[in-house]
Amino acid sequence: MLVSELGYRAPSARETARALRKWRAASYFGSFFVPVCVLHSDPLVSYSGIVPRAPLGVASLLGPRLWGKPAWFLLSPTWTIENRASAGEIRRAAVRHRILHPQHRLVFLCNTDGEAELMRSFGEAAITHNKTTNTSDVVFRPLDGASPEFDAIYNAKLVPWKRHELSVEIPTCAFLYYRSISSTSQSEAAVISRHRQSAPNHVFINEFDEAGAPIRLDPEAVNRHLNRAAVGLCLSAEEGAMFASAEYLLAGLPVVTTPNKGGRDFYVDGDFCITAADDPRDIAAAVAALKARAIPREAIRERALKKIQPEREKFIDLVNAIYREAGVEEVFNGVWPLKRPVVMPWFKRRRARRLAVTGAVDEVVVSRGHRGEPGW
């Protein structure tokens, strides 16, 4: 069985009893979002994100209609789970889920080797598959004639844990951002106000709507702004895999990052990236050093793609192995090139559940040709 090959171990009677004893009815109702993509309808094969109120992604949302049906769930953390408390809670949720859904198969696609090893140590099927692998290399790319106007750019929500203040010593820096479910107009305005007091020459690019919310830029616009900078910034101490990191590299920007947990370093290359201390002076020095090297953007992009392609092939091989075990006769050719910047869009709980229950296959690819075939 595939899940056993990937590390699944059935729980002992004691572990099952402990999981049930510690179970508290989770609130899977109300308004919250889950990232999900349906790859196949019958049997259901879905790819979804782990969020606090849905610890098994879209599998946490399913009711009686799929109790007796086989289904496969590929589950990806949206925040780091590289700690025993998080991994243990997910394992307990998985043990409970399989009691009600014995024909369901769970495979954890982890953003770091450490996460995958930890999940396997708890007895869950897991492999390393960093979700930034799914960033669109068609959208994010170097643009002809682009010339850096800014020393650096930071694409990040206006929330404290993104640590914008670490950039204040950079002479010129631009910021892209969008509304987080954990932020408000007041909290975002406070971040900008504090920052401008320390770095009045820094530029906040997005405009705001009448309600005071930042207007989110479309992916092509984001790429255009990335091409206006010399270096991309990643400044949080802990989060998920951080798509902006891969977007920078595919657009040809070297990256300055800080020590962190979550998986954003997966495609970071020592030749094009610097890990700097959590200090504004060190961040500014790293930016200056990378800018001075004037690394050709196509070289950075090419190196990133060489690392990304084998990971995409690994995902394709995994899904085809699932298809073979599930008796699906078709061949999965992958989800690249994408019609959108990522594979899993975020949906409200009700819609995410409906997509899975109805098996609404998400057409995420431009064409279903050969692997890697351009489709634009």
Stockholm file with secondary structure:
# STOCKHOLM 1.0

chainA/1-376         MLVSELGYRAPSARETARALRKWRAASYFGSFFVPVCVLHSDPLVSYSGIVPRAPLGVASLLGPRLWGKPAWFLLSPTWTIENRASAGEIRRAAVRHRILHPQHRLVFLCNTDGEAELMRSFGEAAITHNKTTNTSDVVFRPLDGASPEFDAIYNAKLVPWKRHELSVEIPTCAFLYYRSISSTSQSEAAVISRHRQSAPNHVFINEFDEAGAPIRLDPEAVNRHLNRAAVGLCLSAEEGAMFASAEYLLAGLPVVTTPNKGGRDFYVDGDFCITAADDPRDIAAAVAALKARAIPREAIRERALKKIQPEREKFIDLVNAIYREAGVEEVFNGVWPLKRPVVMPWFKRRRARRLAVTGAVDEVVVSRGHRGEPGW
#=GR chainA/1-376 SS CHHHHTTCCCCCHHHHHHHHHTCCCCCCCSSCEEEEEEEETTTEEEEEEEBTTBTTGGGGGCCGGGTTSCEEEEEEESSCCCSHHHHHHHHHHHHHHHHHCTTEEEEEEESSHHHHHHHHHTTCCEEECCGGGGSCTTTSCCCTTCCCCEEEEEECCSSGGGCGGGGTTSSSEEEECCCCTTCCHHHHHHHHHHHHHHCTTCEECCCBCTTSCBCCCCHHHHHHHHTTEEEEEECCSBCSCCHHHHHHHHTTCCEEECSCBSSTTTTCCTTTEEECCSSHHHHHHHHHHHHHHTCCHHHHHHHHHHHHHHHHHHHHHHHHHHHHHHTCCSCCCCSCSBSSSSSCCEEEHHHHHHHHHHTCCCCCBSCCSSTTCCCC
#=GC SS_cons         CHHHHTTCCCCCHHHHHHHHHTCCCCCCCSSCEEEEEEEETTTEEEEEEEBTTBTTGGGGGCCGGGTTSCEEEEEEESSCCCSHHHHHHHHHHHHHHHHHCTTEEEEEEESSHHHHHHHHHTTCCEEECCGGGGSCTTTSCCCTTCCCCEEEEEECCSSGGGCGGGGTTSSSEEEECCCCTTCCHHHHHHHHHHHHHHCTTCEECCCBCTTSCBCCCCHHHHHHHHTTEEEEEECCSBCSCCHHHHHHHHTTCCEEECSCBSSTTTTCCTTTEEECCSSHHHHHHHHHHHHHHTCCHHHHHHHHHHHHHHHHHHHHHHHHHHHHHHTCCSCCCCSCSBSSSSSCCEEEHHHHHHHHHHTCCCCCBSCCSSTTCCCC
//
